[in-house]
Amino acid sequence: MDNISDNVFLRSELLTSEELLDLERQYPDGITSGEIISVFEGRGMRLSEATFRKYVQQGLLPRSRRVGQKGKHKGSRGIYPIGILRQINEIKRMMGLNYTIEDIRFQLAFVAGELEEAKNLLESVFVKLEENLANAHANSADVGQVLQKNLDEARASTDFLFETLEGVAMQIRDQAQMARSAM
């Protein structure tokens, strides 16, 4: 196949935005490596366990977090943030455009995985704080209102922080891409 045919074929294999949203709803707490590989193999995309591990080791994808299994002697399993599907989709798209692994590492919002993890961690902190606030028997309703207001302000500040960081990462990536194009 020529380059144009390769690129058209590759785009047809990539997950669509709608499919990604459906998968994000299906796996809100994260996804295992086996499930990730099944998702991409189901679209006709080759993604082996070895390739997946190589992407993680090279820093293209975030590492898993260990989650214990219920039951005696069940151990734990690695769970990846659901945003990993978008990252793999983008890696596959860029590979189809003949980017090298180094190019991909730099072009991907090199902190996207870390930002995603930080967002998820902070969201779980907010949820726990809100649950505890709702369950707490404050001495007065005024105290509860003040605490809720402080929590709402903290959430707004966090949202602003992540928007700013994502914008900076995008600008750095765009600048690097312009510099590459000028070569």
C-alpha positions as CSV (number, residue, x, y, z in Angstrom):
1,M,0.0,0.0,0.0
2,D,1.2,3.5,-0.6
3,N,1.3,6.2,2.2
4,I,-2.1,7.6,1.4
5,S,-3.8,4.2,1.4
6,D,-1.9,3.3,4.6
7,N,-3.2,6.4,6.3
8,V,-6.8,5.9,5.2
9,F,-6.6,2.2,6.4
10,L,-5.1,3.2,9.7
11,R,-7.8,5.9,10.4
12,S,-10.5,3.3,9.9
13,E,-8.8,1.1,12.6
14,L,-8.5,3.9,15.1
15,L,-11.1,4.2,17.9
16,T,-13.6,7.0,17.2
17,S,-14.4,9.7,19.7
18,E,-17.8,8.1,20.4
19,E,-16.2,4.7,21.0
20,L,-13.7,6.2,23.4
21,L,-16.5,7.9,25.3
22,D,-18.5,4.7,25.5
23,L,-15.4,2.8,26.8
24,E,-14.7,5.6,29.3
25,R,-18.3,5.1,30.6
26,Q,-17.8,1.3,30.6
27,Y,-14.6,1.4,32.6
28,P,-14.9,4.4,35.0
29,D,-12.5,2.9,37.6
30,G,-9.8,1.9,35.1
31,I,-9.0,-0.9,32.8
32,T,-6.6,-3.9,32.8
33,S,-3.9,-4.5,30.2
34,G,-5.9,-7.6,28.9
35,E,-9.0,-5.5,28.4
36,I,-6.9,-2.8,26.7
37,I,-5.4,-5.3,24.3
38,S,-8.9,-6.8,23.6
39,V,-10.3,-3.3,22.8
40,F,-7.7,-2.7,20.1
41,E,-7.6,-6.2,18.7
42,G,-11.4,-5.9,18.4
43,R,-10.8,-3.0,16.0
44,G,-8.3,-4.9,14.0
45,M,-5.3,-3.1,15.5
46,R,-2.3,-5.2,16.5
47,L,-1.3,-4.5,20.1
48,S,0.5,-7.3,21.9
49,E,1.2,-7.5,25.6
50,A,4.9,-7.1,24.8
51,T,4.3,-3.9,22.8
52,F,2.0,-2.6,25.5
53,R,4.7,-3.2,28.2
54,K,7.3,-1.5,25.9
55,Y,5.2,1.6,25.6
56,V,4.8,1.8,29.4
57,Q,8.6,1.2,29.9
58,Q,9.4,3.9,27.4
59,G,7.2,6.4,29.2
60,L,4.6,6.7,26.4
61,L,2.0,5.3,28.8
62,P,1.4,5.6,32.5
63,R,2.1,2.7,34.9
64,S,-0.7,0.8,36.4
65,R,-1.8,1.0,40.0
66,R,-2.2,-2.2,42.0
67,V,-5.8,-3.0,43.2
68,G,-6.5,-5.9,45.5
69,Q,-8.9,-8.6,44.5
70,K,-11.7,-9.6,46.9
71,G,-11.4,-13.0,48.3
72,K,-8.8,-15.1,50.0
73,H,-5.5,-15.5,48.1
74,K,-6.7,-13.5,45.1
75,G,-3.8,-11.1,45.0
76,S,-4.0,-7.9,43.1
77,R,-4.2,-6.7,39.5
78,G,-2.9,-3.7,37.6
79,I,-5.4,-1.1,36.7
80,Y,-4.6,1.7,34.2
81,P,-6.4,5.0,34.0
82,I,-9.1,4.9,31.2
83,G,-7.4,7.8,29.4
84,I,-4.8,5.3,28.3
85,L,-7.1,4.2,25.5
86,R,-6.8,7.7,24.0
87,Q,-3.1,7.7,24.4
88,I,-2.7,4.4,22.6
89,N,-5.0,5.6,19.9
90,E,-2.8,8.7,19.4
91,I,0.4,6.6,19.4
92,K,-1.1,4.3,16.7
93,R,-2.2,7.3,14.7
94,M,1.3,8.9,14.9
95,M,3.0,5.6,14.0
96,G,0.8,5.5,10.9
97,L,2.2,8.9,10.0
98,N,5.8,7.5,10.4
99,Y,6.7,9.3,13.6
100,T,9.5,7.7,15.5
101,I,9.1,6.6,19.2
102,E,11.2,9.7,20.2
103,D,8.9,12.0,18.1
104,I,5.9,10.4,19.7
105,R,7.3,10.7,23.2
106,F,7.8,14.4,22.7
107,Q,4.7,15.1,20.7
108,L,2.3,13.5,23.2
109,A,1.5,15.9,25.9
110,F,4.5,14.5,27.8
111,V,2.7,15.0,31.0
112,A,-0.8,13.9,29.9
113,G,-0.6,10.6,31.8
114,E,0.6,12.3,35.0
115,L,-2.1,15.0,34.7
116,E,-4.8,12.4,34.2
117,E,-3.5,10.5,37.3
118,A,-3.4,13.7,39.4
119,K,-6.9,14.7,38.3
120,N,-8.2,11.2,39.3
121,L,-6.5,11.3,42.6
122,L,-7.7,14.8,43.5
123,E,-11.2,13.9,42.4
124,S,-11.2,10.9,44.8
125,V,-10.0,13.3,47.6
126,F,-12.9,15.7,46.8
127,V,-15.4,12.8,46.9
128,K,-14.1,11.5,50.2
129,L,-14.1,15.0,51.7
130,E,-17.7,15.7,50.5
131,E,-18.8,12.3,51.9
132,N,-17.2,13.0,55.2
133,L,-18.7,16.5,55.3
134,A,-22.2,15.2,54.6
135,N,-21.8,12.6,57.3
136,A,-20.2,14.9,59.9
137,H,-22.3,16.2,62.7
138,A,-21.0,19.8,62.8
139,N,-21.9,21.9,65.8
140,S,-23.7,24.3,63.6
141,A,-25.1,24.5,60.0
142,D,-22.9,27.6,59.6
143,V,-19.7,25.6,60.0
144,G,-20.9,23.1,57.4
145,Q,-21.7,25.8,54.9
146,V,-18.3,27.4,55.4
147,L,-16.6,24.1,54.9
148,Q,-18.6,23.3,51.8
149,K,-17.8,26.8,50.4
150,N,-14.1,26.1,51.1
151,L,-14.3,22.8,49.4
152,D,-16.1,24.3,46.3
153,E,-13.4,27.0,46.1
154,A,-10.7,24.3,46.3
155,R,-12.3,22.3,43.5
156,A,-12.6,25.5,41.3
157,S,-8.9,26.2,41.9
158,T,-8.0,22.7,41.0
159,D,-10.0,22.9,37.8
160,F,-8.2,26.1,36.9
161,L,-4.8,24.6,37.7
162,F,-5.4,21.6,35.4
163,E,-6.7,23.8,32.6
164,T,-3.6,26.0,32.9
165,L,-1.2,23.1,33.0
166,E,-2.9,21.4,30.0
167,G,-2.7,24.7,28.1
168,V,1.0,25.1,28.9
169,A,1.7,21.5,27.8
170,M,-0.2,22.1,24.5
171,Q,1.7,25.3,23.8
172,I,5.1,23.6,24.5
173,R,4.0,20.7,22.1
174,D,2.9,23.2,19.5
175,Q,6.2,25.2,19.7
176,A,8.2,22.0,19.4
177,Q,6.1,20.9,16.4
178,M,6.7,24.3,14.7
179,A,10.4,24.1,15.4
180,R,10.4,20.6,13.8
181,S,8.6,21.8,10.8
182,A,11.1,24.6,10.3
183,M,13.9,22.1,10.0
